[in-house]
Amino acid sequence: MLVEKFHLNLVNIECMPTSTKFNAIIDLETDIGDLLPYLATEIRGCTYFHGTNELNYMERGHIIAIRPKQITVTALQDEAEARQVCEELKRMINGVHERRDSITPTWRKQARVDPLSVYRELPQTNCGECGEPTCMAFAARVVSREMSASYCGPLLLQEYESNRERLWGVLEQAEYDVE
């Protein structure tokens, strides 16, 4: 097992003093720098450039940055959620470490989609069928991987087929689930 112990520190989001969410700084006892290219292969939608010593991705509304001896996670509700995310990361890292001989490392990967790119392909009806008040809010939730683009009912209609195909292409290229 590569990662056994870590030190978790929750901090307030300094740039947002009224926020009720926390960021986690997870210090690792073991250097996982050599594992970053293997993690880049396994983590969908991540950004990684070999030599920068940092891998970034978005998961369930959290921005996660993995460095050789530290991981940061944004927008956590409380310590219980932080500990759960830590354990998930530990399992994922150790799993990749155990399988690394069967994984082709990735040296450069950039899979980013911005909310405006998603919004441009949406019907822009602000119908609320997805549960969000506006299509832009929905696009932001899609980009943060909190919702699938398929939650947009109007987008699934025949009249928006070309928009849907373009959006699915953009999302699939950036390793997003479109179902």
C-alpha positions as CSV (number, residue, x, y, z in Angstrom):
1,M,0.0,0.0,0.0
2,L,1.5,3.3,-1.1
3,V,-0.7,5.7,1.0
4,E,-1.5,4.6,4.5
5,K,-1.5,7.8,6.5
6,F,-2.3,11.4,5.8
7,H,-2.8,14.6,7.8
8,L,-6.1,16.4,7.2
9,N,-6.5,20.1,7.8
10,L,-9.8,21.9,7.0
11,V,-9.5,25.6,6.3
12,N,-12.1,28.3,5.6
13,I,-12.3,29.6,2.1
14,E,-10.4,32.9,2.5
15,C,-11.7,34.6,-0.6
16,M,-15.3,33.9,0.4
17,P,-15.6,34.9,4.1
18,T,-19.4,34.2,4.2
19,S,-19.0,30.7,2.8
20,T,-20.1,27.8,5.0
21,K,-17.9,25.4,3.0
22,F,-14.3,24.3,3.7
23,N,-11.2,23.4,1.7
24,A,-9.1,20.4,2.8
25,I,-5.4,20.3,2.7
26,I,-4.3,16.7,2.9
27,D,-0.6,16.2,3.6
28,L,0.7,12.7,2.6
29,E,3.5,10.9,4.4
30,T,4.5,9.2,1.2
31,D,5.7,11.0,-2.0
32,I,3.3,9.9,-4.9
33,G,5.0,12.1,-7.6
34,D,6.0,9.0,-9.7
35,L,2.4,7.9,-9.7
36,L,1.0,11.1,-11.2
37,P,1.3,10.0,-14.9
38,Y,-0.6,6.7,-14.0
39,L,-3.3,8.7,-12.1
40,A,-3.6,10.9,-15.2
41,T,-4.5,7.9,-17.3
42,E,-7.1,6.7,-14.8
43,I,-8.8,9.9,-13.8
44,R,-11.3,11.0,-16.3
45,G,-11.4,14.6,-17.2
46,C,-8.2,15.6,-15.4
47,T,-5.5,18.0,-16.5
48,Y,-1.9,17.0,-16.2
49,F,1.4,18.1,-17.7
50,H,4.4,16.0,-16.8
51,G,6.9,18.0,-14.9
52,T,4.5,20.4,-13.2
53,N,4.0,18.0,-10.3
54,E,0.3,18.7,-10.2
55,L,-2.8,16.9,-11.5
56,N,-6.2,18.7,-11.3
57,Y,-9.8,17.5,-11.9
58,M,-13.3,18.2,-10.9
59,E,-15.4,15.6,-9.1
60,R,-19.0,16.1,-7.7
61,G,-18.4,19.9,-7.4
62,H,-15.0,19.7,-5.8
63,I,-11.8,20.9,-7.4
64,I,-9.1,18.3,-6.6
65,A,-5.4,19.0,-7.0
66,I,-3.0,16.1,-6.4
67,R,0.7,16.9,-5.8
68,P,3.5,14.6,-4.8
69,K,3.1,15.1,-1.0
70,Q,-0.2,17.0,-0.8
71,I,-3.8,16.9,-2.1
72,T,-6.3,19.8,-1.9
73,V,-10.0,19.5,-2.2
74,T,-12.4,22.5,-2.4
75,A,-16.0,23.1,-1.3
76,L,-16.5,20.5,1.5
77,Q,-19.5,20.6,3.8
78,D,-17.7,19.4,7.0
79,E,-15.1,17.2,8.4
80,A,-17.1,14.0,7.9
81,E,-17.3,14.7,4.1
82,A,-13.6,15.6,4.1
83,R,-12.7,12.3,5.7
84,Q,-14.9,10.4,3.3
85,V,-13.2,12.1,0.3
86,C,-9.8,11.4,1.9
87,E,-10.6,7.7,2.1
88,E,-11.9,7.6,-1.5
89,L,-8.7,9.3,-2.7
90,K,-6.6,6.9,-0.7
91,R,-8.4,3.9,-2.2
92,M,-8.1,5.3,-5.7
93,I,-4.4,6.1,-5.3
94,N,-3.5,2.8,-3.8
95,G,-5.6,1.0,-6.5
96,V,-3.7,2.8,-9.3
97,H,-0.4,2.0,-7.5
98,E,-1.2,-1.7,-7.4
99,R,-2.2,-1.8,-11.1
100,R,0.4,0.6,-12.4
101,D,2.3,-2.2,-14.3
102,S,-0.9,-2.6,-16.5
103,I,-1.5,1.1,-17.0
104,T,0.2,3.2,-19.7
105,P,1.3,6.5,-18.2
106,T,-0.1,9.7,-19.6
107,W,2.5,12.5,-19.9
108,R,0.2,15.3,-21.1
109,K,-3.6,15.6,-20.7
110,Q,-5.9,18.5,-20.8
111,A,-9.6,17.9,-20.6
112,R,-11.4,21.1,-19.8
113,V,-14.8,22.3,-20.7
114,D,-16.1,25.7,-19.6
115,P,-19.7,26.6,-18.7
116,L,-20.1,29.0,-21.6
117,S,-19.2,26.2,-24.1
118,V,-21.9,24.0,-22.6
119,Y,-24.4,26.9,-22.4
120,R,-24.0,27.7,-26.1
121,E,-25.2,24.3,-27.1
122,L,-28.2,24.2,-24.7
123,P,-31.7,25.3,-25.9
124,Q,-31.4,28.3,-23.5
125,T,-35.1,28.2,-22.5
126,N,-34.5,28.5,-18.8
127,C,-37.4,26.1,-18.4
128,G,-36.1,24.7,-15.0
129,E,-36.9,21.1,-16.0
130,C,-33.4,20.1,-14.9
131,G,-34.0,21.6,-11.5
132,E,-31.8,24.7,-12.0
133,P,-33.3,28.2,-12.4
134,T,-31.3,29.0,-15.6
135,C,-29.5,27.2,-18.4
136,M,-26.2,28.9,-17.3
137,A,-26.6,27.5,-13.8
138,F,-27.2,24.1,-15.3
139,A,-24.2,24.4,-17.6
140,A,-22.0,25.2,-14.5
141,R,-23.4,22.1,-12.8
142,V,-22.5,20.0,-15.8
143,V,-19.0,21.4,-15.9
144,S,-18.5,20.7,-12.2
145,R,-19.6,17.1,-12.8
146,E,-22.6,17.5,-10.5
147,M,-25.1,16.8,-13.2
148,S,-25.2,15.1,-16.6
149,A,-26.0,17.1,-19.7
150,S,-28.8,14.6,-20.4
151,Y,-30.8,16.1,-17.5
152,C,-31.8,18.9,-19.9
153,G,-35.1,17.6,-21.3
154,P,-35.4,20.1,-24.2
155,L,-31.9,19.2,-25.4
156,L,-33.1,15.6,-26.0
157,L,-35.9,16.8,-28.4
158,Q,-35.4,16.3,-32.1
159,E,-35.3,20.0,-32.8
160,Y,-32.0,20.3,-30.8
161,E,-30.4,17.2,-32.2
162,S,-27.5,19.1,-33.8
163,N,-26.8,21.0,-30.6
164,R,-27.0,17.8,-28.6
165,E,-24.5,16.0,-31.0
166,R,-22.1,18.9,-30.8
167,L,-22.3,19.1,-27.0
168,W,-22.0,15.3,-26.6
169,G,-18.8,15.5,-28.8
170,V,-17.3,18.3,-26.7
171,L,-18.1,16.5,-23.4
172,E,-16.9,13.1,-24.6
173,Q,-13.6,14.6,-25.8
174,A,-13.1,16.1,-22.3
175,E,-14.0,12.7,-20.8
176,Y,-17.4,13.7,-19.3
177,D,-20.3,11.2,-19.0
178,V,-23.1,12.2,-21.3
179,E,-25.7,9.8,-20.1
